[in-house]
Amino acid sequence: MKKLTTLIVGVFALMVISVSAKAQSNTDFFVGKWDILVKGTPQGDVNMKVTFEKKEGKLVGTMVNPDTQKEEPFNKLDTTEKGIIVYFTAQGYDVDMSLEKQDDDHVIGSVMSMLEVSGVRVKKEVTTLTVVAE
């Protein structure tokens, strides 16, 4: 009986570790800068600049407010099996936006489960220096 209990506890511990590792790697995908397009708002399509980073092992994020052009932190960020949900305030309303991985550089999702969202990872620009010989 003692062996059976040990086996059950061991299997449970492995399941918890694998789920935790999957959630960890799932959120690592979002780290970086994103150009997010929210389609069909009352003000038309809205472009948002969003940044995610890891702080103390947790994913946190900011967005550039389209009205003020100031960077503001998200009120809250939750992880799900499919991706993340960020919460913020827009024009006096509490809003949530879900994002999930589409491929290595694209996300899809929705705002308030109503408006379609698509996003692309902002890659670092490579500048080249041209040398002209005299």
C-alpha positions in Angstrom: 0.0 0.0 0.0 2.9 2.4 0.8 4.4 1.8 -2.7 1.0 2.6 -4.3 0.7 5.8 -2.4 4.3 6.8 -3.3 3.6 6.0 -6.9 0.4 8.1 -7.0 2.1 11.1 -5.3 5.0 10.8 -7.8 2.7 10.8 -10.8 0.8 13.8 -9.5 4.1 15.7 -8.9 5.2 15.0 -12.4 1.9 16.2 -13.8 2.1 19.5 -11.8 5.7 20.0 -13.0 4.9 19.4 -16.6 1.9 21.7 -16.6 4.0 24.4 -14.9 6.8 24.0 -17.4 4.3 24.3 -20.3 2.7 27.5 -18.9 6.2 28.9 -18.4 7.3 28.3 -22.0 3.9 29.4 -23.3 4.4 32.9 -21.7 8.0 33.2 -22.8 6.7 33.3 -26.4 5.1 36.7 -25.7 8.2 38.4 -24.4 9.1 41.3 -26.7 7.4 44.1 -28.6 4.2 43.7 -30.5 2.2 45.7 -33.0 -1.4 44.8 -32.2 -4.4 45.8 -34.4 -7.9 45.8 -32.9 -10.5 45.7 -35.7 -13.9 47.2 -35.6 -14.0 49.5 -32.6 -16.4 52.5 -32.6 -13.4 54.7 -33.4 -12.3 52.4 -36.3 -9.4 50.1 -36.3 -7.0 50.8 -33.4 -3.2 50.1 -33.5 -1.6 49.4 -30.2 2.1 49.1 -29.3 2.5 46.5 -26.6 5.6 45.2 -24.8 5.9 42.1 -22.6 8.8 41.2 -20.4 9.7 38.9 -17.5 10.1 40.4 -14.1 10.9 38.2 -11.1 9.8 35.2 -13.1 6.4 36.6 -14.0 5.2 38.0 -17.4 4.2 41.7 -17.2 3.3 44.1 -19.9 2.8 47.7 -21.0 1.0 49.4 -23.9 1.3 52.8 -25.4 -2.1 54.5 -24.8 -3.4 55.5 -28.3 -5.0 58.6 -26.8 -2.1 60.0 -24.7 0.8 58.2 -26.5 2.2 57.4 -23.0 3.3 53.9 -22.0 1.0 52.4 -19.3 1.2 49.1 -17.5 -1.6 46.6 -17.9 -3.9 46.4 -14.8 -3.6 42.6 -14.7 -2.2 39.8 -16.8 -3.4 36.2 -16.6 -2.0 33.1 -18.4 -4.3 30.5 -19.9 -3.6 27.1 -21.6 -3.9 28.8 -25.0 -2.1 32.2 -24.3 -2.6 35.2 -22.1 -5.3 37.7 -21.1 -4.4 41.3 -20.4 -6.7 43.8 -18.6 -6.5 47.6 -19.0 -8.6 50.7 -19.0 -9.6 52.4 -22.3 -11.7 55.5 -22.5 -13.0 54.9 -18.9 -13.9 51.3 -19.5 -12.3 48.2 -18.1 -11.3 46.0 -21.0 -9.8 42.6 -21.5 -7.8 41.3 -24.5 -7.0 37.7 -25.1 -3.9 36.8 -27.2 -2.8 33.4 -28.4 0.1 32.2 -30.5 -0.7 31.9 -34.2 2.9 31.2 -35.4 6.4 32.3 -34.3 5.8 36.0 -35.0 2.0 36.4 -35.0 -0.8 36.4 -32.4 -4.5 36.4 -32.7 -7.3 37.0 -30.2 -10.1 39.3 -29.2 -11.1 42.3 -27.1 -14.0 41.6 -24.8 -14.7 38.4 -26.8 -16.2 40.6 -29.5 -13.6 42.5 -31.5 -11.0 40.7 -33.6 -7.3 41.2 -32.8 -4.2 40.4 -34.8 -0.6 41.2 -33.9 2.9 40.9 -35.3 6.2 40.7 -33.4 8.3 43.9 -33.8 11.7 42.7 -34.9 14.8 44.7 -34.2 15.8 46.8 -37.2 19.1 46.1 -38.6 21.0 49.1 -39.8 23.7 48.9 -42.3 26.6 51.3 -42.7 27.7 52.1 -46.2 31.4 53.0 -46.6 32.3 55.0 -49.6 36.0 54.9 -50.6 37.5 58.1 -51.9 
